[in-house]
Amino acid sequence: LVPGAPIGNLDVNGSVILQGTVNLQIDKSGGIRTSDVVNASGAIFYNGTLNVTDISTDLLSAGDRFLLFTGTPYLGAFTTLNLPPLPPGLAWRNNLSVDGSIEVIALLQPKFTSISVSGTSLIFTGTNGTAGANYAVLTATNVITPVANWQSLVTNQFGAEGQFSFTNSINPNEPQRYFRL
């Protein structure tokens, strides 16, 4: 299924059952966002493969939303979803089963939320990690040390809600120590 060249609409009186390969294009040029759209007066049944190609002249950014399908209700799911690559720090949000769209979102970066002292230890806590993903804390005594030369202090996994916590002993002979997630 290919609605248009380069961007077009396919209007269907009734429901649409997608089972093969659907090739759609999105475009952001001059700040204006457009996309191929499959419009159904009935339900949209997702299945098969969705390939989305970006023909934009502008870079995609957080908040860019592209409506690909209109119909009610949206049922099923594509077995394969191929979306255009995005710059670091961005990801796709799949809203196809909600409103027939895909949207570029900013990824939250893991960060320290508190540092506290307990006896001779520093306790670090943080959030915004990806649940179950690995993280590493690097450390150095000089902040301008190249990152490749920072030492690995701890490697662990983010908790179920992206949280983390670790404890580090305070060395009274060090005037300063820097930490990087």
C-alpha positions in Angstrom: 0.0 0.0 0.0 1.5 3.3 -1.1 -1.0 6.3 -0.8 0.8 8.8 -3.0 4.0 10.2 -4.5 5.6 11.9 -2.8 2.9 12.6 -0.2 -0.8 11.6 -0.7 -4.0 10.5 0.9 -5.9 7.3 0.4 -9.6 7.6 1.3 -11.5 4.4 1.9 -15.3 4.2 2.4 -15.4 1.5 5.1 -12.7 -0.4 7.1 -9.1 -1.0 6.1 -7.4 -4.3 6.9 -3.6 -4.0 6.6 -1.8 -7.4 6.3 1.1 -6.9 3.9 3.6 -4.0 3.6 2.5 -0.4 4.0 5.0 2.2 2.8 4.3 5.7 4.0 6.4 9.0 3.8 6.7 11.8 6.2 8.0 15.3 5.4 9.1 18.3 7.4 10.2 21.1 5.1 10.2 24.7 5.9 8.9 23.9 9.3 5.7 22.4 7.8 5.0 18.7 8.6 3.0 16.5 6.2 2.6 12.8 5.7 0.9 10.2 3.7 -2.5 9.4 5.3 -4.8 6.4 5.0 -8.3 7.7 5.8 -11.0 5.1 6.6 -14.7 5.8 7.4 -14.6 2.6 9.5 -12.0 0.7 11.5 -8.2 0.4 10.8 -6.9 -3.1 11.4 -3.1 -3.1 11.7 -1.0 -6.1 10.8 2.0 -6.8 8.6 4.9 -4.3 8.1 4.9 -0.5 8.3 7.8 1.2 6.6 8.0 5.0 7.2 10.5 7.0 5.1 11.5 10.5 6.0 11.9 12.8 2.9 12.3 15.9 5.0 14.7 18.8 4.3 14.5 19.9 8.0 15.7 17.9 10.9 13.0 16.2 12.9 12.8 17.4 16.5 10.8 16.6 19.7 7.1 17.4 19.2 7.0 16.6 15.5 3.9 14.5 15.1 2.7 12.8 11.9 -0.8 11.5 11.4 -0.6 8.3 9.3 -4.1 6.8 9.7 -7.6 8.0 10.5 -10.4 5.7 11.4 -12.3 4.3 14.3 -11.4 2.1 16.1 -7.7 1.3 15.6 -7.2 -2.4 16.1 -4.3 -4.8 16.1 -0.6 -3.9 15.7 2.0 -4.0 13.0 4.3 -7.0 13.4 7.2 -5.0 12.0 7.5 -1.2 12.4 10.4 0.4 10.5 10.7 4.1 11.4 13.3 6.6 10.3 16.4 7.0 12.4 16.6 10.0 14.7 19.4 12.0 16.2 20.7 11.1 19.7 18.4 12.1 22.5 15.2 11.6 20.4 12.9 8.6 20.0 9.7 7.7 18.3 6.4 7.4 20.3 4.0 5.0 18.6 0.5 6.4 18.9 -1.0 4.3 16.1 -3.5 2.5 18.3 -4.5 5.7 20.0 -4.9 8.3 17.2 -3.1 6.8 14.2 0.1 8.9 14.6 3.7 8.7 15.3 5.6 11.4 17.2 9.2 12.4 17.9 9.9 12.7 21.7 12.9 13.8 23.7 14.4 11.0 25.8 14.9 11.9 29.4 18.6 11.6 30.4 19.5 9.7 33.6 20.5 12.2 36.3 21.5 12.4 39.9 18.6 13.5 42.1 20.3 13.5 45.5 23.7 13.1 47.2 23.8 12.7 50.9 26.4 11.9 53.5 26.0 9.0 55.9 29.0 8.6 58.2 32.0 8.1 55.9 30.0 7.4 52.8 28.3 9.3 50.0 24.9 8.0 48.9 23.9 8.8 45.4 20.4 8.4 44.0 18.9 9.2 40.6 16.2 8.7 38.1 15.3 8.7 34.3 17.1 5.5 33.4 15.6 2.8 31.2 14.2 0.1 33.4 16.5 -2.9 33.5 19.2 -1.2 31.4 22.8 -1.1 32.5 24.5 2.0 33.8 28.0 2.9 34.9 29.3 5.6 37.2 32.7 7.0 36.3 34.9 9.0 38.6 38.0 11.2 38.5 39.8 13.6 40.8 40.2 16.2 38.0 37.1 17.3 36.1 39.2 18.1 32.9 40.5 14.5 32.7 39.4 13.1 29.3 36.4 10.8 29.8 38.3 7.8 28.4 40.6 8.1 31.4 37.9 8.3 34.1 37.7 5.2 36.3 34.6 3.0 36.5 33.3 3.1 40.0 30.2 1.0 39.7 28.2 -0.8 37.1 24.6 -1.8 37.8 21.1 -1.9 36.4 18.3 0.8 36.6 15.4 -0.3 38.7 11.9 -1.0 37.5 11.0 2.7 37.3 14.4 3.9 36.0 15.8 4.7 39.5 19.3 3.9 40.8 21.3 4.2 44.0 24.8 3.5 45.0 27.2 4.2 47.9 30.8 5.4 47.8 33.3 5.7 50.6 34.7 9.2 51.3 38.5 9.4 51.2 39.5 12.2 53.6 42.9 12.5 51.7 41.2 13.6 48.5 40.3 17.3 48.3 37.8 16.6 45.4 36.2 13.8 43.4 33.9 14.1 40.4 31.2 11.6 39.3 29.7 11.0 35.9 26.7 8.8 35.0 
